[in-house]
Amino acid sequence: MSNQKLNDKQKALFEEWVKKDQELEASFPPLKGQQLSTRKVLPKRKLLEEYKKKIREAADEHS
């Protein structure tokens, strides 16, 4: 796999993660004022770790 193909694959995975993260964010009801939702933290972190792993695997396949 060429570096350009690797970059394209990793960029596609990143864009997919951004889209899913935005969907997850939208699935939580808005809170008033400056309130923070701790319910968002675990699912968002899990999603991030999943995509970090996928991007690393793409790099490992390249090498």
PyMOL commands that place a pseudoatom at each C-alpha (Angstrom):
pseudoatom trace, name=CA, resn=MET, resi=1, chain=A, elem=C, hetatm=0, pos=[0.000, 0.000, 0.000]
pseudoatom trace, name=CA, resn=SER, resi=2, chain=A, elem=C, hetatm=0, pos=[1.444, 3.346, -0.956]
pseudoatom trace, name=CA, resn=ASN, resi=3, chain=A, elem=C, hetatm=0, pos=[1.692, 6.192, 1.505]
pseudoatom trace, name=CA, resn=GLN, resi=4, chain=A, elem=C, hetatm=0, pos=[-1.067, 8.032, -0.366]
pseudoatom trace, name=CA, resn=LYS, resi=5, chain=A, elem=C, hetatm=0, pos=[-3.421, 5.047, -0.056]
pseudoatom trace, name=CA, resn=LEU, resi=6, chain=A, elem=C, hetatm=0, pos=[-2.596, 4.782, 3.647]
pseudoatom trace, name=CA, resn=ASN, resi=7, chain=A, elem=C, hetatm=0, pos=[-3.245, 8.494, 4.123]
pseudoatom trace, name=CA, resn=ASP, resi=8, chain=A, elem=C, hetatm=0, pos=[-6.542, 8.213, 2.240]
pseudoatom trace, name=CA, resn=LYS, resi=9, chain=A, elem=C, hetatm=0, pos=[-7.630, 5.201, 4.300]
pseudoatom trace, name=CA, resn=GLN, resi=10, chain=A, elem=C, hetatm=0, pos=[-6.724, 6.894, 7.592]
pseudoatom trace, name=CA, resn=LYS, resi=11, chain=A, elem=C, hetatm=0, pos=[-8.442, 10.120, 6.491]
pseudoatom trace, name=CA, resn=ALA, resi=12, chain=A, elem=C, hetatm=0, pos=[-11.595, 8.146, 5.600]
pseudoatom trace, name=CA, resn=LEU, resi=13, chain=A, elem=C, hetatm=0, pos=[-11.546, 6.458, 9.014]
pseudoatom trace, name=CA, resn=PHE, resi=14, chain=A, elem=C, hetatm=0, pos=[-11.080, 9.838, 10.712]
pseudoatom trace, name=CA, resn=GLU, resi=15, chain=A, elem=C, hetatm=0, pos=[-13.978, 11.357, 8.773]
pseudoatom trace, name=CA, resn=GLU, resi=16, chain=A, elem=C, hetatm=0, pos=[-16.143, 8.337, 9.642]
pseudoatom trace, name=CA, resn=TRP, resi=17, chain=A, elem=C, hetatm=0, pos=[-15.258, 8.815, 13.333]
pseudoatom trace, name=CA, resn=VAL, resi=18, chain=A, elem=C, hetatm=0, pos=[-16.114, 12.531, 13.181]
pseudoatom trace, name=CA, resn=LYS, resi=19, chain=A, elem=C, hetatm=0, pos=[-19.504, 11.734, 11.652]
pseudoatom trace, name=CA, resn=LYS, resi=20, chain=A, elem=C, hetatm=0, pos=[-20.299, 9.049, 14.247]
pseudoatom trace, name=CA, resn=ASP, resi=21, chain=A, elem=C, hetatm=0, pos=[-19.102, 11.318, 17.064]
pseudoatom trace, name=CA, resn=GLN, resi=22, chain=A, elem=C, hetatm=0, pos=[-21.423, 14.083, 15.857]
pseudoatom trace, name=CA, resn=GLU, resi=23, chain=A, elem=C, hetatm=0, pos=[-24.320, 11.607, 15.647]
pseudoatom trace, name=CA, resn=LEU, resi=24, chain=A, elem=C, hetatm=0, pos=[-23.575, 10.439, 19.181]
pseudoatom trace, name=CA, resn=GLU, resi=25, chain=A, elem=C, hetatm=0, pos=[-23.390, 14.037, 20.410]
pseudoatom trace, name=CA, resn=ALA, resi=26, chain=A, elem=C, hetatm=0, pos=[-26.745, 14.814, 18.779]
pseudoatom trace, name=CA, resn=SER, resi=27, chain=A, elem=C, hetatm=0, pos=[-28.355, 11.780, 20.424]
pseudoatom trace, name=CA, resn=PHE, resi=28, chain=A, elem=C, hetatm=0, pos=[-28.017, 13.371, 23.872]
pseudoatom trace, name=CA, resn=PRO, resi=29, chain=A, elem=C, hetatm=0, pos=[-30.565, 15.991, 24.908]
pseudoatom trace, name=CA, resn=PRO, resi=30, chain=A, elem=C, hetatm=0, pos=[-29.220, 19.530, 25.291]
pseudoatom trace, name=CA, resn=LEU, resi=31, chain=A, elem=C, hetatm=0, pos=[-28.583, 20.724, 28.812]
pseudoatom trace, name=CA, resn=LYS, resi=32, chain=A, elem=C, hetatm=0, pos=[-29.274, 24.177, 30.233]
pseudoatom trace, name=CA, resn=GLY, resi=33, chain=A, elem=C, hetatm=0, pos=[-26.493, 26.705, 30.686]
pseudoatom trace, name=CA, resn=GLN, resi=34, chain=A, elem=C, hetatm=0, pos=[-23.045, 25.378, 31.468]
pseudoatom trace, name=CA, resn=GLN, resi=35, chain=A, elem=C, hetatm=0, pos=[-24.103, 21.911, 32.620]
pseudoatom trace, name=CA, resn=LEU, resi=36, chain=A, elem=C, hetatm=0, pos=[-21.902, 19.054, 31.484]
pseudoatom trace, name=CA, resn=SER, resi=37, chain=A, elem=C, hetatm=0, pos=[-23.181, 15.583, 30.762]
pseudoatom trace, name=CA, resn=THR, resi=38, chain=A, elem=C, hetatm=0, pos=[-21.061, 12.792, 32.177]
pseudoatom trace, name=CA, resn=ARG, resi=39, chain=A, elem=C, hetatm=0, pos=[-23.254, 10.282, 30.309]
pseudoatom trace, name=CA, resn=LYS, resi=40, chain=A, elem=C, hetatm=0, pos=[-21.547, 11.363, 27.090]
pseudoatom trace, name=CA, resn=VAL, resi=41, chain=A, elem=C, hetatm=0, pos=[-18.015, 10.663, 28.266]
pseudoatom trace, name=CA, resn=LEU, resi=42, chain=A, elem=C, hetatm=0, pos=[-17.919, 6.859, 28.227]
pseudoatom trace, name=CA, resn=PRO, resi=43, chain=A, elem=C, hetatm=0, pos=[-19.605, 6.292, 24.840]
pseudoatom trace, name=CA, resn=LYS, resi=44, chain=A, elem=C, hetatm=0, pos=[-17.546, 9.058, 23.206]
pseudoatom trace, name=CA, resn=ARG, resi=45, chain=A, elem=C, hetatm=0, pos=[-14.304, 7.670, 24.662]
pseudoatom trace, name=CA, resn=LYS, resi=46, chain=A, elem=C, hetatm=0, pos=[-15.223, 4.146, 23.542]
pseudoatom trace, name=CA, resn=LEU, resi=47, chain=A, elem=C, hetatm=0, pos=[-15.915, 5.400, 20.010]
pseudoatom trace, name=CA, resn=LEU, resi=48, chain=A, elem=C, hetatm=0, pos=[-12.616, 7.313, 19.957]
pseudoatom trace, name=CA, resn=GLU, resi=49, chain=A, elem=C, hetatm=0, pos=[-10.627, 4.264, 21.124]
pseudoatom trace, name=CA, resn=GLU, resi=50, chain=A, elem=C, hetatm=0, pos=[-12.329, 2.092, 18.490]
pseudoatom trace, name=CA, resn=TYR, resi=51, chain=A, elem=C, hetatm=0, pos=[-11.295, 4.436, 15.682]
pseudoatom trace, name=CA, resn=LYS, resi=52, chain=A, elem=C, hetatm=0, pos=[-7.778, 4.969, 17.064]
pseudoatom trace, name=CA, resn=LYS, resi=53, chain=A, elem=C, hetatm=0, pos=[-7.374, 1.180, 16.924]
pseudoatom trace, name=CA, resn=LYS, resi=54, chain=A, elem=C, hetatm=0, pos=[-8.679, 1.026, 13.338]
pseudoatom trace, name=CA, resn=ILE, resi=55, chain=A, elem=C, hetatm=0, pos=[-6.292, 3.795, 12.223]
pseudoatom trace, name=CA, resn=ARG, resi=56, chain=A, elem=C, hetatm=0, pos=[-3.338, 2.048, 13.929]
pseudoatom trace, name=CA, resn=GLU, resi=57, chain=A, elem=C, hetatm=0, pos=[-4.277, -1.243, 12.257]
pseudoatom trace, name=CA, resn=ALA, resi=58, chain=A, elem=C, hetatm=0, pos=[-4.305, 0.477, 8.863]
pseudoatom trace, name=CA, resn=ALA, resi=59, chain=A, elem=C, hetatm=0, pos=[-0.786, 1.774, 9.561]
pseudoatom trace, name=CA, resn=ASP, resi=60, chain=A, elem=C, hetatm=0, pos=[0.367, -1.670, 10.705]
pseudoatom trace, name=CA, resn=GLU, resi=61, chain=A, elem=C, hetatm=0, pos=[-0.961, -3.249, 7.509]
pseudoatom trace, name=CA, resn=HIS, resi=62, chain=A, elem=C, hetatm=0, pos=[1.050, -0.669, 5.577]
pseudoatom trace, name=CA, resn=SER, resi=63, chain=A, elem=C, hetatm=0, pos=[4.356, -1.554, 7.238]
for i in range(1, 63): cmd.bond("trace and resi %d" % i, "trace and resi %d" % (i + 1))
show_as sticks, trace
zoom trace
